[in-house]
Amino acid sequence: MGLNDGFVYPALESDTHTRLIVLAPGKADDPIHCFYLTIDLDADWDLQGATTQPCPSPRHKQQSYMEVEDSDGQLVQGFTLPAFRLDSESGGGLHPFQKYMALSYVWGDQSSPHKIFLNSAPFYVGRSLHTALKRLRNTITILTLSQSAPQHDKDNERMEAVEHQLLPEGRLLWIDAMCINQVDLVERETQVKLMSRIYRQADFVHADLGYVGDEGGMQLLRLLQSINSAGITCDSYRPSRSPSHTEGRSRGSDTDPSMQSVVESLWDNYQSKGKGTLPTPGLPNPSTQPLEAHGIPSEDDALWTWWRLFLGSPYLRRLWVVQEFALAKRITLWFGTAGVDPNMVANCLGYLWKYSSNRGYYVSADSSETVASNTLIAGFSALGDLISQRKQIHNSEHRGTEHCLLDKLSLVRATHATDMRDKIYGMLGLASDGLDFLPLVSYSKNVEAVYEDFARKFIDRGQGMELLYQVDSRVSKTLRIPTWVPDWSRSVDESSIYRKHNQGRIYAACKTMPQSIEISKADSKLRVDGALFDTIKQLSNPLHHEFTKVMQKDFHKFIWEGGNLSTKLKRYPTREDAPDVVLWTLLCDGKGWRSPTEIQRLQQSLWAVIGSMIALGTGEASKNPAWSLQTRDIMQEGLPNALGRRWCITKNGYFGLVPGGTKIGDRVAIFHGGVIPFIVRPQSAAKDTDSALVGHGYFHGLMDGEAFGLKTFKPQKIVLA
């Protein structure tokens, strides 16, 4: 049972009508009183071709008197609502459209509901909505940096900020939990199809992050101001001379040995059972980056606490937020007692990404050990995705770019939704082809049927290969659907090499062979032209698929296992040494477009990981932070590719990075039209048996059509069940 199953909503007049909530003014402890009115989105006078204008103009609102009564019909209070009215020739009543603010928030826990009043009748809402409604009865203050981002006055901590205030009088709101009859499936389907219009036509979107503390807003702004100021300096900074040979290097070695020579010395010591002192490599210290050199707080500064609380908000990982955040004309992120302009946050994220290799460590209080704390890395990533989606909608350089629904679905696998069907429906408003899929929206079908319906539609539209790259190995609990249908209801069990590397455009495993996919309506089987040309022979242990569960020592151990596995290949087909094979497999190649300096930096970082593991093997676990710091480059570059994956070697002598659910005996396949190899699992030993799709993987030396030259490459029809 829902919270308000017995509440009676009047039917909406048409498919373009929706309800608004009028929030009555009130003091902090007053009961919350609301009532609704209906508007027609097609009557918005800002729309092209609108025929009905308000009177006298959109800049002048007419006062309408509203009364709030209790459940017994007694007057509680009266107030005036500034509302747009029709001119006298049109009847003089309220205009069929009204400007409104849309609320974007997290439903959260509904187990201890709060009572409010809607049209004088009791109505129950969750804690987060109750908190947001109480805030919205007050004046909203939005804080944003001035254009030059000046530093704050350190003597009195006065912030140089621009304040925008939205007054509470006559606040008209659109709130999903109150404006939609949640128990009416037909109405839900209709309103879901309108969702993009509702947020696009809202005059303002108030994004409530759910943080209830009185502090935080100003402290967060102060931190963002510091990052922004340092970033502007970095943008304009041009060193007048090259750094000297020793400038910025870690202390310790007079001979300044290379990382490789230090590690080789350690290895000799390890083999001879020695107990020598661990050397310190004389290399640039990665913790001294341009952004850090220009005044942002250190990693242990208390200001980062508010950044971590900000990133830890479940709001950032809510599915519907992606659409709400991206489509809004204007939006503010409410944190603590103030709102923060998302443009300011976007600038700071850009500077952290561009100028700081420590960016991932600012989310963790223990930067020496953890790669992430709780869900904060996920929050950092989710916030970046939200801002990216907003730029695609609003920035002129992104307008006209196609962003199809299938691409959008790959972005929201880690988001949270109460109804798993919404993992698709929530993206329709952002997709360039979303209107084509509206007829498939249904809350009367179960989630398995909905996912297969959409998968078939993608294949019919020629997007079958892109669909298959969204399939993961399903180590975790999954829906009962064919293996070629992605399970969009949950996070992927391994990283997507296809998505992380520009939709695979740098690869050409199948050369130029055209896609050939057939789907059977009778048995839900997919038939693909391709070849099964290799077999998985050996595997390492998988790395955990979540950022939040991977420690630095776990990543080091993963690299160590890869190194050990690679040494079993006596001579690699590409003629590269084992360390380079491990490095470029971890990075999924990229050697062709990296500078020599960057390649050297990554090679040194890999040697640092190996050196750290040798030190552990000799009992010389280093307390010198230089070793740990030197490994950050390879961690931040390689970890996104490795999550949920494991190393493998194949019978043909290739080294790869494959899904964590891969098993020995699984086959390596190339599908015509596919740019990255797949892993499939034959269902029996029979020659023409059906196969289960496990996922896709990177195989070093097989990403540019080399498989076609192997003796084991034999074209065939592959059946996926």
Secondary structure, DSSP 8 states (H G I E B T S, - for coil): --TTTT------SSTTEEEEEEE----TTS--EEEEEEEEGGG-TTSTT-----BSBTTB-EEEEEEEE-TTS-EEEEEEEEE-B--GGGTSSB-S----EEEE------SS-EEEEETTEEEEE-HHHHHHHHHHTS-EEEEEE-TT----BTTTTB--EEEEEE--TTEEEE-HHHHS-TT-HHHHHHHHHHHHHHHHH-SEEEEE-----SSSHHHHHHHHHHHHHHHHHHHH---SS---SSTTB-SS-SS---HHHHHHHHHHHHHTT----------B-TT--TTGGGT---TT-THHHHHHHHHT-GGGGBHHHHHHHHH-SSEEEEETTEEE-HHHHHHHHHHHHHH-TTGGGGG-S-TTTBS--TTHHHHHHHHHHHHHHHHHHH-TTTTT----HHHHHHHSTTSB-SSTTHHHHTTTTTSTTGGGGGGG--SSS-HHHHHHHHHHHHHHTT-HHHHHTT-----S---SS-TTS--TTS--SS--HHHHTGGGTT--TTTT----EEE-TTT--EEEEEEEEEEEEEE-----S-GGG-BHHHHHHHHHHHHHHHTT-SS-TT---HHHHHHHHHTT--GGGS-HHHHHHHHHHHHHHHHHHHHHHTT-----HHHHHHTHHHHHHHHHHHTTEEEEEETTS-EEEEETT--TT-EEEEETT-SS-EEEEESSSSTT--EEEEEE-EETT-SSSGGGGSTT--EEEEEE-
